[in-house]
Structure formats: C-alpha cells, structure tokens
Amino acid sequence: MSKVTAFSFGRKMSNTDVFLKEVLLKCQEAGHEIRFIRPDDLDIKPCTGCCACVVGIMSGRTNGTCIHKDDFHILEDAYYDADCVLIGSPVYETSPSGTFKTFCDRFGPSHDITFLAEAKKERLANGNPLMPDERAFKPRIGCLVGVGGARTENWTIMTIPIMYEGMMSAGVDVIDTHVYYGAMNVSHILGVPEQMARADKMAENVIAALAAETDEERTKWRGEEPGACPVCHQSMFRVYPGTDHVECAICGIHGVVKMQAGSATYEFSQAEQDRSRMRWGGKLEHRNEIANGAMTQKKVENLRELKEKYLHVGE
Ligand SMILES: Cc1cc2nc3c(=O)[nH]c(=O)nc-3n(C[C@H](O)[C@H](O)[C@H](O)COP(=O)(O)O)c2cc1C
C-alpha cells in the first residue's frame, strides 16, 4: 500500500477538486491510502525572498527553516509522507494560480534534494548532528492537472510547464499530465464523462506505476502524448532565432531541431538529458552554482551611500 496525496488549488468542490478526488477514489479502491489538501484553506504566507532557508541548509544551521510561522508545515508533512503527489490548479491568465506559485516559492529551494543531500554529507563529515528529514529523499511519482475555462487549449499554454515547479526540487518523477480546457462550457466536470474518464485513466497510471517492480517501470512516462522533450515530455522550448538550437523551458537542457520533409525532430544528447533540472544532475549543478556563488558573494563597498540616491525615488 502506498500513500497518494492530492493538493488542489481550485475552488472548493469545483472542477479541479473533483478531478483530483476521482483519481484519489480509484487509488483508494486499489488499496492505497489517500489524502486531499486544499492549500487555499490554510494560512500560507508568501516568500519574502530572505533566503534564510537556503542559507540555513548551506551553513549547517537549519534544515531549511522558514522565517514564517504559518500552516506551511502541513503541506510539507503531507508532501514528505506521500509516495505519489497529485497537484491540480485552475488556469488563471494562461498559468497556474498565484497560491500554487506561493507554494512553489516556499517549497522549492528549501526542499531541494541535492541541497539537502550535500548538507547531509557535509554534516556527517564534520560531526554536525542536525540531519535533514530522511523523507526528503524518498522516491516519488507525480501527476499534474490544469483546469481552464477557455474553449481552446491555447489559453492554458503556460499552466502545465509552470506546474513542473511543484515537482522539480523534490525530484518527483512526473508520469502523467492533463489539461481539461473548456471547463466553463459546462457548469461542472461531473457533467463531462470524458473528463471523469480521463481522471480514471490517470488513476490507472498511478496504480500501475506504484505496482511496478523496477525503477524504470515506476518512473516511465504514461501521459497521452510523448512530447518533444524526452525528459519532461512537454513541448515548450526557447528557440534561438537563426540557429537550430532549442532549450527545454522546463528541464533547461539544450538540443537541436532537425527538419526532414516538413517534419521536425528534436534531439537531446544523453549528457544534456542527465543535466535536466528534473534529474539529479541538473539540480546538483544549480546547487553548486549557489554554493560557489551566492554563498561566497562579492561585497559591494559603500553600499549604503550608493543606495542613498535611490531610496525615495518616485515615492
Ligand atoms: C482570474 C481568472 C483568470 C482566468 N484565466 C483563464 C485563462 O487564462 N485561461 C483559461 O482557460 N481559463 C481562465 N480562467 C477560468 C478558470 O480557469 C476556470 O474557471 C476553471 O474552471 C477554474 O477551476 P475550478 O473550477 O477548479 O476552480 C480564469 C479564471 C479566473 C478567475
């Protein structure tokens, strides 16, 4: 038996909530323990940008403690307990909701598995007994769901790519994603059998992945489309005009586009795939750039005087 936990950023008992609850019910029928959480109902304060969490991890003083005293620990605990994380968000202005982003800002840097693993190594070496929560390193799978009111998928375009942020730092393997668009055409998803069937299909994918006997089988992509990026299976690239160079917006990896008889293929070397920020290599690369840059940053002399000119500009 595994634990499947859903985080819904939609309205109470509306489309996102019910899609996720349908996935949970099917997982429960298959014998899994389930949990449903609505972060919007909790007191989750926005990140202030102080970086105390990251400095705490890298200096050995904390395990990423935030300066806020609010309900965030409920989300952290539920995420850490889960073997499968489902995240659903309504589409607002082509993207996931603001509270979803707040969750990511609070969760991302302070729960990065490479930050925590390197901290653990250093602390073991220098006798610091303050160990990170072992649950941070637990292998997890995940699914992402976006719900948009617009009649075309066009107005949901940034939603799933941005939602990968909710899985990235914890190293979750995303096995399925889905966007239900046109949700405003019907008063509730309960009147849209094909969307409820898609929720059942997502549950089937989760159940199969959780039953897998190998890591490869557990983490394999089970979504509808293979996507152009071989790592995240999405198709959102930065293009470099005038070249054949493409960069996956989610993974941050570089590849080339090849045109043959009017059809494009995208190639990413194994080395690039391994440095995706969805995988250990990419996360460690980022951890090291912070450890060797931000943590040893160059001081600007006379900063107080230099700032003086800008203090009350435009007030
Ligand atoms: C502020 C706001 C912005 C929205 N922007 C979009 C949008 O860009 N694209 C879209 O498809 N739907 C948009 N919608 C519609 C919602 O995605 C839609 O109502 C959805 O069903 C909400 O999910 P829920 O029913 O689970 O709460 C927007 C709704 C709100 C309130």
The ligand as a Tripos MOL2 file, in Angstrom:
@<TRIPOS>MOLECULE
LIG
   31    33     1     0     0
SMALL
NO_CHARGES

@<TRIPOS>ATOM
      1 C1         -8.6430   35.3970  -12.6050 C.3       1 LIG1
      2 C2         -9.0360   34.3280  -13.5710 C.ar      1 LIG1
      3 C3         -8.3150   34.1640  -14.7300 C.ar      1 LIG1
      4 C4         -8.6300   33.1440  -15.6070 C.ar      1 LIG1
      5 N1         -7.8450   32.9660  -16.7160 N.ar      1 LIG1
      6 C5         -8.0750   31.9060  -17.5240 C.ar      1 LIG1
      7 C6         -7.2010   31.6440  -18.6230 C.ar      1 LIG1
      8 O1         -6.2320   32.3500  -18.8880 O.2       1 LIG1
      9 N2         -7.4470   30.5500  -19.3660 N.ar      1 LIG1
     10 C7         -8.4980   29.7060  -19.1310 C.ar      1 LIG1
     11 O2         -8.6570   28.7050  -19.8400 O.2       1 LIG1
     12 N3         -9.3530   29.9400  -18.0960 N.ar      1 LIG1
     13 C8         -9.1610   31.0100  -17.2850 C.ar      1 LIG1
     14 N4         -9.9880   31.2380  -16.2090 N.ar      1 LIG1
     15 C9        -11.1110   30.3040  -15.9480 C.3       1 LIG1
     16 C10       -10.7840   29.2220  -14.9340 C.3       1 LIG1
     17 O3         -9.6530   28.5100  -15.3280 O.3       1 LIG1
     18 C11       -11.9620   28.2750  -14.7560 C.3       1 LIG1
     19 O4        -12.9910   28.9840  -14.0990 O.3       1 LIG1
     20 C12       -11.6780   26.9810  -14.0330 C.3       1 LIG1
     21 O5        -12.7910   26.1680  -14.1350 O.3       1 LIG1
     22 C13       -11.3830   27.1390  -12.5800 C.3       1 LIG1
     23 O6        -11.1380   25.8710  -11.9860 O.3       1 LIG1
     24 P1        -12.0560   25.3480  -10.7680 P.3       1 LIG1
     25 O7        -13.4280   25.2050  -11.3350 O.co2     1 LIG1
     26 O8        -11.4650   24.0440  -10.3760 O.co2     1 LIG1
     27 O9        -11.9450   26.3550   -9.6820 O.co2     1 LIG1
     28 C14        -9.7240   32.2730  -15.3320 C.ar      1 LIG1
     29 C15       -10.4840   32.4710  -14.1730 C.ar      1 LIG1
     30 C16       -10.1280   33.4720  -13.2940 C.ar      1 LIG1
     31 C17       -10.9410   33.6350  -12.0290 C.3       1 LIG1
@<TRIPOS>BOND
     1     1     2 1
     2     2     3 ar
     3     2    30 ar
     4     3     4 ar
     5     4     5 ar
     6     4    28 ar
     7     5     6 ar
     8     6     7 ar
     9     6    13 1
    10     7     8 2
    11     7     9 ar
    12     9    10 ar
    13    10    11 2
    14    10    12 ar
    15    12    13 ar
    16    13    14 ar
    17    14    15 1
    18    14    28 ar
    19    15    16 1
    20    16    17 1
    21    16    18 1
    22    18    19 1
    23    18    20 1
    24    20    21 1
    25    20    22 1
    26    22    23 1
    27    23    24 1
    28    24    25 2
    29    24    26 1
    30    24    27 1
    31    28    29 ar
    32    29    30 ar
    33    30    31 1
@<TRIPOS>SUBSTRUCTURE
     1 LIG1         1 GROUP 0 **** ****
